Amino acid sequence: MKKLILKINHSIFNWYYKRCGDHFKQYTFFKSVKLVIDNYEHLKLLMKNEVKHNRNLTRDNDEMRKELFDIKIKQIAGEDQVDWMNSTFGMGINKANEN
């Protein structure tokens, strides 16, 4: 029974150390596994924050694009034309004096 447990442990260690990076091989097995888990959780948190940041950035970009579009329309069209576009197409463009 002890030989079987020893063989199982040996195969687990071999499997793990073949797949982990060189940085993790310098530590004992348990510390190495703990570092791999911490590294995974850290990367997962970074990805979550990056997705949140990209979502906010996209939202801000859309708002800025709409504001720029409104400014360009205000330069070209008069207030009566803006009213007509808003009522006809439902665009929601602010008038020059509404900023």
C-alpha positions as a Markdown table, in Angstrom:
| # | Residue | x | y | z |
|---|---|---|---|---|
| 1 | Met | 0.0 | 0.0 | 0.0 |
| 2 | Lys | 2.8 | 2.4 | 0.8 |
| 3 | Lys | 4.5 | 1.7 | -2.5 |
| 4 | Leu | 1.2 | 2.5 | -4.3 |
| 5 | Ile | 0.9 | 5.8 | -2.5 |
| 6 | Leu | 4.5 | 6.6 | -3.2 |
| 7 | Lys | 4.0 | 5.9 | -6.9 |
| 8 | Ile | 0.9 | 8.0 | -7.0 |
| 9 | Asn | 2.7 | 10.9 | -5.3 |
| 10 | His | 5.6 | 10.5 | -7.7 |
| 11 | Ser | 3.3 | 10.6 | -10.7 |
| 12 | Ile | 1.5 | 13.7 | -9.4 |
| 13 | Phe | 4.7 | 15.5 | -8.8 |
| 14 | Asn | 6.1 | 14.6 | -12.2 |
| 15 | Trp | 2.9 | 15.7 | -13.9 |
| 16 | Tyr | 2.8 | 19.0 | -12.0 |
| 17 | Tyr | 6.5 | 19.9 | -12.5 |
| 18 | Lys | 6.4 | 19.1 | -16.2 |
| 19 | Arg | 3.5 | 21.7 | -16.7 |
| 20 | Cys | 4.4 | 24.5 | -14.3 |
| 21 | Gly | 6.9 | 27.2 | -15.3 |
| 22 | Asp | 10.5 | 27.4 | -14.2 |
| 23 | His | 9.8 | 30.1 | -11.7 |
| 24 | Phe | 7.5 | 27.7 | -9.7 |
| 25 | Lys | 9.9 | 24.8 | -9.8 |
| 26 | Gln | 12.3 | 26.6 | -7.3 |
| 27 | Tyr | 9.8 | 26.2 | -4.5 |
| 28 | Thr | 8.5 | 23.2 | -2.6 |
| 29 | Phe | 5.5 | 21.5 | -4.0 |
| 30 | Phe | 2.9 | 23.0 | -1.7 |
| 31 | Lys | 4.3 | 26.5 | -1.9 |
| 32 | Ser | 4.6 | 26.2 | -5.7 |
| 33 | Val | 0.9 | 25.1 | -5.9 |
| 34 | Lys | -0.1 | 28.0 | -3.7 |
| 35 | Leu | 1.8 | 30.4 | -5.9 |
| 36 | Val | 0.2 | 29.0 | -9.0 |
| 37 | Ile | -3.2 | 29.4 | -7.5 |
| 38 | Asp | -2.5 | 33.0 | -6.3 |
| 39 | Asn | -1.1 | 33.8 | -9.8 |
| 40 | Tyr | -4.3 | 32.5 | -11.4 |
| 41 | Glu | -6.5 | 34.5 | -9.0 |
| 42 | His | -4.5 | 37.6 | -9.6 |
| 43 | Leu | -4.7 | 37.2 | -13.4 |
| 44 | Lys | -8.4 | 36.6 | -13.1 |
| 45 | Leu | -8.9 | 39.8 | -11.1 |
| 46 | Leu | -6.8 | 41.7 | -13.7 |
| 47 | Met | -9.0 | 40.4 | -16.5 |
| 48 | Lys | -12.1 | 41.4 | -14.6 |
| 49 | Asn | -10.8 | 44.9 | -14.1 |
| 50 | Glu | -9.8 | 45.2 | -17.7 |
| 51 | Val | -13.2 | 44.2 | -18.9 |
| 52 | Lys | -14.8 | 46.7 | -16.5 |
| 53 | His | -12.4 | 49.4 | -17.7 |
| 54 | Asn | -13.1 | 48.6 | -21.4 |
| 55 | Arg | -16.9 | 48.7 | -20.8 |
| 56 | Asn | -16.6 | 52.2 | -19.2 |
| 57 | Leu | -14.2 | 53.3 | -21.9 |
| 58 | Thr | -16.7 | 52.2 | -24.6 |
| 59 | Arg | -19.5 | 54.0 | -22.9 |
| 60 | Asp | -17.5 | 57.2 | -22.5 |
| 61 | Asn | -16.4 | 56.9 | -26.2 |
| 62 | Asp | -20.1 | 56.6 | -27.3 |
| 63 | Glu | -21.0 | 59.7 | -25.3 |
| 64 | Met | -18.2 | 61.7 | -26.7 |
| 65 | Arg | -19.0 | 60.6 | -30.3 |
| 66 | Lys | -22.7 | 61.7 | -29.7 |
| 67 | Glu | -21.5 | 65.1 | -28.4 |
| 68 | Leu | -19.2 | 65.6 | -31.4 |
| 69 | Phe | -21.9 | 64.6 | -33.8 |
| 70 | Asp | -24.2 | 67.2 | -32.1 |
| 71 | Ile | -21.6 | 69.9 | -32.4 |
| 72 | Lys | -21.0 | 69.1 | -36.1 |
| 73 | Ile | -24.8 | 69.2 | -36.8 |
| 74 | Lys | -25.1 | 72.5 | -34.9 |
| 75 | Gln | -22.4 | 74.1 | -37.1 |
| 76 | Ile | -24.2 | 73.0 | -40.3 |
| 77 | Ala | -27.9 | 73.2 | -39.4 |
| 78 | Gly | -30.0 | 76.0 | -37.9 |
| 79 | Glu | -32.4 | 75.6 | -35.0 |
| 80 | Asp | -35.4 | 75.0 | -37.1 |
| 81 | Gln | -33.6 | 72.3 | -39.0 |
| 82 | Val | -32.5 | 70.7 | -35.7 |
| 83 | Asp | -36.2 | 70.7 | -34.5 |
| 84 | Trp | -37.3 | 69.1 | -37.8 |
| 85 | Met | -34.6 | 66.4 | -37.5 |
| 86 | Asn | -35.5 | 65.7 | -33.9 |
| 87 | Ser | -39.2 | 65.4 | -34.6 |
| 88 | Thr | -38.9 | 63.5 | -37.9 |
| 89 | Phe | -36.0 | 61.1 | -37.1 |
| 90 | Gly | -36.1 | 61.1 | -33.3 |
| 91 | Met | -32.4 | 62.0 | -33.1 |
| 92 | Gly | -32.4 | 63.9 | -29.8 |
| 93 | Ile | -29.9 | 66.6 | -30.9 |
| 94 | Asn | -29.6 | 69.5 | -28.5 |
| 95 | Lys | -30.0 | 73.0 | -29.9 |
| 96 | Ala | -27.1 | 75.4 | -29.9 |
| 97 | Asn | -28.4 | 77.3 | -26.9 |
| 98 | Glu | -29.2 | 74.1 | -24.8 |
| 99 | Asn | -25.6 | 72.7 | -24.4 |
